[in-house]
Amino acid sequence: MTDAPVNRPVAGILWMVASGLLFVFVNAGVKYLGPRVPAPEAAFLRYALGIVLLLPTIRPIIRARLTRRQWGMISARGILHALGVGTWFYAMAQIPIADVTAINYLSPIFVAIGAAVFMGEKLAARRIAAIAIGLLGALVILRPGAREIEAGHMAMVVTALFFAVSYMIAKRLSDELPPMVVVSLLSISVAVALAPVAISVWVPPDLETLIILFGVAVVATTGHYCMTLGLRAAPITLTQPVTFLQLVWAVSLGYFAFDEAVDPYVILGGGMIIAAVSFITWREAKLKRRAVIPPPQATKV
């Protein structure tokens, strides 16, 4: 996504603040459900229930006249994103919200690495240093050797990797298809990919679970919409640092709502990752080249 002209910086920041708050509410809903239903089922219901929000996009999808290659890319992205969503739901039920939020910031770092390996992006010394700082931030959060790394932490690292690959495919598709079509087909393909796994572990959900997951779908969709408005109103170099507030809110939510201890290492590591992503984004804007690094919200569920 390219930078927009600096014309409404305050509006851009406010839209990104709203986006971050909405994604924290998504985390709260999933955390509240916990292991009430298996992670693949919860993930499937989140996307299946959200398809009703995409009904207005049916006509644009038909008009797009997708090629076999595009269908292949959409299918591959759906499977990869479905794997990421499943591991994200699992991580949310296993580790603190702050840990999930901080580790998810790794997605743009993985995108930067993938862009260099698969898309021919040049890795200058400054960018390599920023990537190294981001990865070091992840080590600060995980602290291998100093504490036991839980399965939820590893699941979240895998989630960030899957979301990064999904985003890279989306960048290719966005060159050929309208954004609305790309987003809608992601939701549909993820629901289809998750369906067999969800059926294999199915536990009949109660009404409260269905209501919460539908609310998660609505709030997540609204969050992505607010992010889009924010990126249109102001350049990503201005709005990117605002995403750090989401970690602050996640820490506060975990502490006050779920009795989760505040871990200063998670805040420090998350700050290092955000600083690295922000620097890479700033360098892309300064060099005036097409941006390949997404804001962290772009890789949210």
Secondary structure as the mmCIF struct_conf table of DSSP 4:
data_model
#
loop_
_struct_conf.conf_type_id
_struct_conf.id
_struct_conf.beg_label_comp_id
_struct_conf.beg_label_asym_id
_struct_conf.beg_label_seq_id
_struct_conf.end_label_comp_id
_struct_conf.end_label_asym_id
_struct_conf.end_label_seq_id
HELX_LH_PP_P HELX_LH_PP_P1 THR A 2 PRO A 5
BEND BEND1 VAL A 6 ASN A 7
HELX_RH_AL_P HELX_RH_AL_P1 PRO A 9 LEU A 33
HELX_RH_3T_P HELX_RH_3T_P1 GLY A 34 ARG A 36
BEND BEND2 VAL A 37 VAL A 37
HELX_RH_AL_P HELX_RH_AL_P2 ALA A 39 GLY A 50
HELX_RH_3T_P HELX_RH_3T_P2 ILE A 51 THR A 57
HELX_RH_AL_P HELX_RH_AL_P3 ILE A 58 ALA A 64
HELX_RH_AL_P HELX_RH_AL_P4 ARG A 68 GLN A 94
BEND BEND3 ILE A 95 ILE A 95
HELX_RH_AL_P HELX_RH_AL_P5 ILE A 97 ASN A 104
TURN_TY1_P TURN_TY1_P1 TYR A 105 TYR A 105
HELX_RH_AL_P HELX_RH_AL_P6 LEU A 106 PHE A 118
BEND BEND4 MET A 119 MET A 119
HELX_RH_AL_P HELX_RH_AL_P7 ALA A 125 LEU A 142
STRN STRN1 PRO A 144 PRO A 144
TURN_TY1_P TURN_TY1_P2 GLY A 145 ALA A 146
STRN STRN2 ARG A 147 ARG A 147
HELX_LH_PP_P HELX_LH_PP_P2 GLU A 148 GLU A 150
HELX_RH_AL_P HELX_RH_AL_P8 ALA A 151 SER A 174
TURN_TY1_P TURN_TY1_P3 ASP A 175 GLU A 176
BEND BEND5 LEU A 177 LEU A 177
HELX_RH_AL_P HELX_RH_AL_P9 PRO A 179 SER A 200
TURN_TY1_P TURN_TY1_P4 VAL A 201 VAL A 201
HELX_RH_AL_P HELX_RH_AL_P10 LEU A 207 ALA A 233
BEND BEND6 ALA A 234 ALA A 234
HELX_RH_AL_P HELX_RH_AL_P11 ILE A 236 THR A 239
HELX_RH_3T_P HELX_RH_3T_P3 GLN A 240 THR A 243
HELX_RH_AL_P HELX_RH_AL_P12 PHE A 244 PHE A 258
HELX_LH_PP_P HELX_LH_PP_P3 GLU A 260 VAL A 262
HELX_RH_AL_P HELX_RH_AL_P13 PRO A 264 LYS A 286
TURN_TY1_P TURN_TY1_P5 LEU A 287 LYS A 288
HELX_LH_PP_P HELX_LH_PP_P4 ILE A 293 PRO A 295
HELX_RH_3T_P HELX_RH_3T_P4 PRO A 296 THR A 299
#
